[in-house]
Amino acid sequence: MYSLDINFLKDRTAEPKSSGNGPKIAFPIGNLTPVYVGVALSVFFLVLTGLSWWLLQAKNGELADNVAQLEQQKQKLDQQIGDISKIKEETNKIQAETKTLVTVFDQIRSWSAILQDLRDRIPATVQIQNVKQTPPTVPKKGELSPNPSGGLEITGFARSFSDVNDFLLTLQASRFFKATETKITTGELVDAPISQSTTASITGAPIKPPLVVKYTIQSSLSDVPDSELIRELEQKGAVGLVARLRTIQQIGAIHK
């Protein structure tokens, strides 16, 4: 019998020996411009981001300094505003006190001028026996405050009721009195007051006195300020009061 001796090793192709144990990576050897451009853009954006952050920090620092300066200015302004408010408050207080004093002074009544006005207005047939100042009445609840100057009560004698009415009308025309509150409160016929020693020249009997009207007139003093009565006060001889009022007008405390 024949035997076949086949050697398979002779037919195998020799494989190249590898110099390393792992797989090898092949790098492209072509155009690398896109790679360089990408790297350059990445570096550019990183630099731009860093520069923006640095500028932002610098701007924040500048804004912080501005805020600190504004806070200092605000504190100074607040202090100045406080000083101005104090000055304004003191000024208002002084103005209020001055206004109160001027108002009180402006309501002072010159009795010499009022009595002179009475003398100028009384008819020849009317006599004044007594002039009395009356205090202001206390207002009732819900009513306005009365005239702080009060009023006058005039008593005397007149030849007739017509003469009393004439006297009343002349008083109502005066700016020193309130026309609506000037009125006759009493009026009656009485014997004229004469001396008890008056006797008849022939019989020696007392003379029968004539009848006269005994009257009472009440009036409230006008609440018109003296600064509006300067002409009347000057005409009635209140020279000192007029001079003070004009001085106050010149400094602007009261209006002309």
Summary of the structure (lengths in Angstrom):
residues: 256
radius of gyration: 57.8
end to end distance: 164.7
largest distance: 225.4
contacts: 552
relative contact order: 0.10
helix: 49%
strand: 16%
